[in-house]
Each structure stands twice: as structure tokens, then as C-alpha cells.
Amino acid sequence: MDAPGGRRAIVWVAEDRVEFLRAVARAADLRVVGAGSPVKGKSGSIAAALGCGSVDDLRSALTEGECELVLVGSPGDFGAASAPSDAAAVLAARQRGVRVVTLDPLPASALELAGGWSSVGLGGVRAVDAARLVPLARCGRSFRDAREVREMFGPARTLLVEVCCRPDEGSLGACLFSALDVLVWLMGDPESVDAAYATARRGPLVALPGESLRDAHGDITANCRFADGRAAAILASDQSGRWSRNLTMLGDAGRLRIYDDGFEWVSAAGERVDASRQTKRRGETPELARSVEAAADAVTRLLDPAVPEEGPIDHAAVLAACQAVLLSTRTGSSESPATIRRMMEVG
């Protein structure tokens, strides 16, 4: 994929996401100079499909690859708790000026977070912050555009977050992480979560999610309770058929909804206070798929030195909430993120 003048990128991806990554690279004006796959024996075909050189090892690409960006579309087992050196490779990339973005969370569990990802490199950057998950819902364009309105609206007593996509656009783990990142960002740590899991596969032998966000697929719903009486709910899915990032806040100021393409604020009396939605005029060039646009926007902003860094992710809080949700889907009971946090500290 030769695009003269574009930033050089090395891509690590499985076959099911090649076309999505191709579209993102084109929209973000990236020049893919190398590609490989976490699936053994597939790097050559992935590289041929993207028209670039073959890369056989992601760690070497991070520590030695000649590029400005490493785009991890499919991590495979990279970042697993059994390989603490992976965090060091990500940190090495950042220290030599190479940015790292990933479509799936790295690390993928609270346990993995404790396995080297909290290491700090030059400039005080932690390994966990050097691998940026994209696109995060709260960093999307519509969420940025609605910042002032959200601040005027004030705190929410009830929150509903929907983060959904297709498998080629992201995983259930990425959607769950993104949804809970919004929740923790706006409302803090939930006291308890009560979650349920559903999958397109039917029957008594359907496997429930494990303890990691890695390789998770299907739908998850979760009700979250807070000690002060506030409430929140999330829907996360990589089987929805269409990309969506929707937020609903209920509070003293009424109802605020933020969509992929805008927002609407309705007062407690039912009157529209403010609203903005993107419109497409007939005959205009077809727009990019929202998923491609969101990922390309995130990558472009990350590579632009004039754009301030996005606010830090509270990985410990978000991963503890994710772990509590996954645990609740297996136990059928409410689980406490605080209990997970204490286990992380002991570990």
C-alpha cells in the first residue's frame, strides 16, 4: 500500500480485519510499509494483500521497525500475562518516537496490567499509556464537539452507554472497555455490577467470557450501582451489524443524548435546549463508514504534534470494572470492581 508522503505504518492484523485496516490507513493517509499476522504462517499473505513487505514478529517491529506508527489490528497473544517483555517492547517504540495504536485493549485484563504494563519509560510515560486503544468513544468527534454542552448539563444521576460494532471493526472486549471508560470518566467507580452475556450461538455448551477481554465476542449488558444512589447501564457488542457510539445522560437539567453524528439536550420540562446533527446533502461524495472515520480520526490526531494528548485513561479502574463485568456474566451475581482492585494491589 504505497501512498507517497503518508506516515509510514507497520500493521499487525488477522485476515478478518485486513479490509478494515486498509480503509483506515487510506483515510488516515498512512503508507503501510510492513505487515504481519498473529496467525502462524499468515504474515506473507497479509503483506501481499496490503502490497508491502512481510513482518514476522511484532516485538521486532516495535523495537526496530522503520516507521512512525505500529497499528495493532489483531494482538493475538501479544501482551498476555505470560509475556511481560511485550510491555517493554511497546515502551521501547514510544521512546524512539514510534506511536502504537491498537484496536483491542492492551493489556487485556487487570492481571496483565500488573505484569509490566505499569513500567515507566523516558518522559514519565507508562507502557500501558504508550499503546493507545482506538477509537475510544469519549475521544470521538461528537463527544469532543459536545464537551461544552455536557459541562453545562451538569452531573448525571443515570447514564446509558451503547458501544457496538461488527467483528471486523473491533472486538467485544474493545467495546466493553470503551463503554466502561466512558462510565468511569463521567461517574467514577461503580460500587457493583450485574452483567449478562449473550451470543449468536445457541445451546447449553456456549462458552462464557473468560477473565480477559482477549478474544471475547458477543453481547454484554451490565447494570451498575453507585454508593450514592446513581445508576448506569451499558450495552457492548461486536455482533450488532452496525457501528454505534451512543450516550444518554439523565439529570436535573433533563436529558442529554450524544450520538456518533451529534447531540440533543432536552430540558426536564421537555423543551429542546440545544441540538446539533451532521447532515449529508444529496449528491455529495459518499461518506466514510463511521467506524473507519472514527479510527482514522483517532490515528490522525495521535500523529499530529499540534493536537494535545487525549486525557489519560484510568486503566486500573476501567480494567477492574471490566473484570467485574466478566466475572458477573459467569457467576450470575453482582460483583464488585473494588474487590478486583484490591486483588490487583495484592498481586
HELIX and SHEET records of a PDB file:
HELIX    1   1 GLU A   15  ARG A   17  5                                   3    
HELIX    2   2 VAL A   18  ALA A   27  1                                  10    
HELIX    3   3 SER A   43  LEU A   50  1                                   8    
HELIX    4   4 LEU A   58  GLU A   64  1                                   7    
HELIX    5   5 SER A   85  GLN A   95  1                                  11    
HELIX    6   6 ALA A  110  LEU A  113  1                                   4    
HELIX    7   7 LEU A  122  GLY A  124  5                                   3    
HELIX    8   8 ALA A  127  ALA A  130  1                                   4    
HELIX    9   9 ALA A  137  CYS A  139  5                                   3    
HELIX   10  10 ARG A  141  ASP A  145  1                                   5    
HELIX   11  11 ARG A  147  PHE A  153  1                                   7    
HELIX   12  12 LEU A  172  MET A  187  1                                  16    
HELIX   13  13 ARG A  290  LEU A  303  1                                  14    
HELIX   14  14 HIS A  315  THR A  331  1                                  17    
HELIX   15  15 PRO A  337  VAL A  346  1                                  10    
SHEET    1   A 6 GLY A  53  SER A  54  0                                        
SHEET    2   A 6 LEU A  30  GLY A  36  1                                        
SHEET    3   A 6 ARG A   7  TRP A  12  1                                        
SHEET    4   A 6 LEU A  69  VAL A  72  1                                        
SHEET    5   A 6 ARG A  99  THR A 102  1                                        
SHEET    6   A 6 ALA A 131  LEU A 133  1                                        
SHEET    1   B 8 SER A 192  ALA A 198  0                                        
SHEET    2   B 8 ASP A 219  ARG A 225 -1                                        
SHEET    3   B 8 ALA A 231  SER A 237 -1                                        
SHEET    4   B 8 THR A 158  CYS A 164  1                                        
SHEET    5   B 8 SER A 244  GLY A 251 -1                                        
SHEET    6   B 8 GLY A 254  TYR A 259 -1                                        
SHEET    7   B 8 GLY A 262  VAL A 266 -1                                        
SHEET    8   B 8 ARG A 272  ARG A 277 -1                                        
END                                                                             
